[in-house]
């Protein structure tokens, strides 16, 4: 698949966030579309799985979600990073998560868990819906506490 095309799908129809798995937050990337063939191509190329969306209106076409999680999502986003425009900061958060994660079978240090909470808070702030998002991001708040602007 053309990576620039996939980055456009991600920017327009995708979501990058963190979800709880056992007792830790892991990244999850999803792309929703009514064209199942495109999502099957994503699955064949990058892995992940496809799940059917629950239609909320009868007149809507059936849609599906392609979902990839954990380190596979970081590998996917690393390939797309130079083409992503709208969700660039969310991509960077996942790549940051990937750089501090302890690896399979290892435990998160207290410092890494603290950084993970800040990454998750920043992700929630970036994905905020509506007009009442706080004007200062969690990372900017943390930096201002140390006198960094």
N, C-alpha and C positions, 0 to 999 in steps of 0.2 A: 504494500500500500504506500501511496505517496504520503510522506510524513507531514508535509505542509497542509495537505487536505485533512489529515487526521487532526492536526492542531486546530484547524478551522472548525471541525466538528466539536472538538473539546471546548473551544471558546464559545461556540454558539449553542450547543446542546448538552454540554457536560457539566459535571460537578466534581470539585476536588474538596474533600473534607477529611476529618478524622473520626473514627468510630471506635467504640470500646470493644476490645477483644480480651477476654479474661479480666485482668486488672490493669491493662495498659491501653493507651490510645494508639491506633495504627491508621495509616493513610488509606483512603478508599477513593477511587476514581470511577465515575460512571458517566456513560453517554446514553441518552434516551433518544429513540427515533422510532418512526413508524415503518421504516424500511428495514426489515429483519435481515435482509441480505448484507447490508452494510455492517450491521452488528456481528453477523456471523463471520465476515471477513476480519473484523477486529479480533474476534476470539481466536480465529485460526492463526492470525499473525502474532498476537501479543499474549494470548492466554486469557484467563479470566472465565467468567460464565455469563450467561444471558438469563434474565428472568422477565416474565411477562408483567407488564404494568397493569394495575387495576384501573379500569376506565371509570371516571367519575361522571361522565356525561355520555349518554347513549349515542349521540350523533358524532362523537369523536372516533377517529380511526384507532384500531388497536395499536398499542405501542409496546416497546420492549426496552429493557435497560441492559446494557453491557457493563459489567462490573469487574474491576480488578483491584486487589487489595495488597496491603503489606509491602514487602520489598519488591514484588512484581510491579506494583504501581509506581514505585520510585524508578525502576528500570525503564518503564514505559515513558514516564515524564522526562527522564533524562534524554531520551531520543527526540522528544518533541520540543524541548525547551527553547531552542533558537527560533521556532516559528510561532509559539504561543504568544498572544498579545494581551488579551483581556484578563486571563487568569495567570499571568506571569508570576505574581507574588505568591499565589497558592502553590504553583509549581516549586518555587524556591523554598517554601516551607517544607514540602515533602522531601526535597533534596537535603535540606538541613536535618530533618528527622533521620534520613538515611545515613547521614554522616555521624550522628551521635548514637545511633542504636547499637546495643551491645552485641548483637548477633544471635544466631540460633542457640538456644539452650543456656544463654548467659543472662544475668540479671542486670536490670537498670540500676545504675548508681543513684544515690539521692540527688546529686547535682544534675544528672541527665534527666531524672524524673521531673525536676523543677523546670529545666529547659523545655521538656516535653509539654508541661502544662502551659508555658508561655506560648509555645508553638500552636497548641490547640486553641488558646484564647485568641491569638492573632488570626487563626483560620476562621473562627466564628465571627470575628469582627469583619474580616474581608467578605464573608458570605452573608452578612447581615441583610435581611429583607426589610424594606420599608424606609421611611425617612428619618427615623429617630436613632440612627446609629451614633454612638458617641463620637465626638469630633477628633479625639486623640486615640490612637491605637494602643493596645496593650504593650506592644514593644516600645513605642514612644514614651508611654507612661513609665515603663521600667527604666529606660535610658535617662529620662528627666530626673528620676530619683537619684541617679548617680551624677547629675549635673551635665549630662551630655544632651545636646540639642540636635 
